Amino acid sequence: MIPFLLRRLVSGIVVITVVTSIVFFLTYGTSVQIARNILGPSASDEQVAILNEDLGLDRPLVEQYLDWITSAARGDLGASYFTSEPITEALANRLPVTFSMVIVAVLITLIASLALGITAAARGGVVDRVLQSIGTVSYVFPVVIIAIGMVYLFAIVLRWVPAIGFVPITQSPGHWLASIILPSITLAIGGIAGLAAQIRGSLVDELGRDYIRTLRSRGVSERAILCKHALRNAAGPALTVFSLQFIGIFGASLFIERIFALPGYGAYAMNATVQGDFPVLLGVTLVSVVLVVAVNLVVDVAQGWLNPKVRV
């Protein structure tokens, strides 16, 4: 198991290095005049040259990259060109907002998908049709439309929860949950259908195998067959889909945060993109890639534990 884990760690580090390198050279290697964009068109050439020197943009590109990558390895992602706010500090303040929403959405997705997928595989009937209906709704209506509809119904018409804003959990757990429950449910709706369908399909295949019939002939209860044997063997493909759903939920949070006016990671990334704040974009890219690699690493370890053949 340890060699398997080390191989995954090394491949993850390689992916992080390659992706951040490509983004850095594509960003800073273009003909975009960064200092001119910061100062505006009315700035003189002398002012632009001074700012380029202050920012270190007059140095060779490789030297700039090596300086950035070594600083990033120490946890220093630099500062914003426009606000001078340290990027590491800004991300530390905004990531808890996004993670709160994403983690709740993932928990809703996981619990609902397991319940629907297992019940649909074991019993079929109404639950199977409900699962298909959820899938149809999630595919027909984009997540943005679902978000707007939920805001109108639950925040404006029923007034059960606030429409916008975020309350830290340390300030009030109840208000924190109220501030993230709508965006979390919105993010979860799209993931529930895909993951539940995968769980159902894998379980149906497993329940039709010969070893399941052998267990039944020996008098093993259906609950034990389902939970102890079939579910574990069917978990591999479902874990792969779950990792993709997690990454998809995190990506969709960029747009959901704008709708619900949440001061999170997504809003920070969107503002940096609009402004052309390159250091912030690099920091956001690094955090995103690290998160993707970490999720895939956890899933690979879980796959290796469930199926030893995967470790080879």
C-alpha angles and dihedrals in degrees: 000000000000095000088048091052092047091052090052092048093051092047090049092052090049091051092049092049095046096047095046091046092053092047092047096051093042090050102043098027094065125095092253111131100225097184091048091052091050096048097037132235094292094064118109124241089250092056090048092050092050092051091047089055093046091051093043092241092132091068124093113282094240091053090051091050094049090049091050096046094048091048091047090052087058092049096257110126095173127239136293115269092221106037102021087225112150107254095217090055092046092051091046089056096045105037094070088061093053095040091051090056096040096047093050090046091050092049091050090047094048097046095044093043093050092047095047096039096048094044093046092050095045100040110007114186117095095002091054090052091047089053091052091048092052089049092051093049093048093050098042098046119052117232091249092058091047090050093051091047093050092049091052095047105038102027105032106027103029096023093210095138136015116272097221142009138058132251118198115240090234090060098048125344092200095051089042091057092045091052095053105031096086096048090043093053090045091054092044097053094072094047099046095066096050096044095043091049090051092049091048094049094047092047093049089053092048094046089056095055125109097247090058090055089049091053091049092050089055091056098253110160120252091239092056092045092050100042103032102035118013097039094051093049091046094048096085100075090036091056090053091052090045092056090051091048091051092052091045092051090050091050094047090052088074090070097034091056090058092052095048094037093237116167094226143128094283095055089048091052093046093051091048091051093051093047096042092237097169100186090053091048090052092049092049091048092050093050092046094051092046090051093050092048092047093051092048090048092054091048092048091051090049090048090050091051093049096042118025090194089072091065093065 
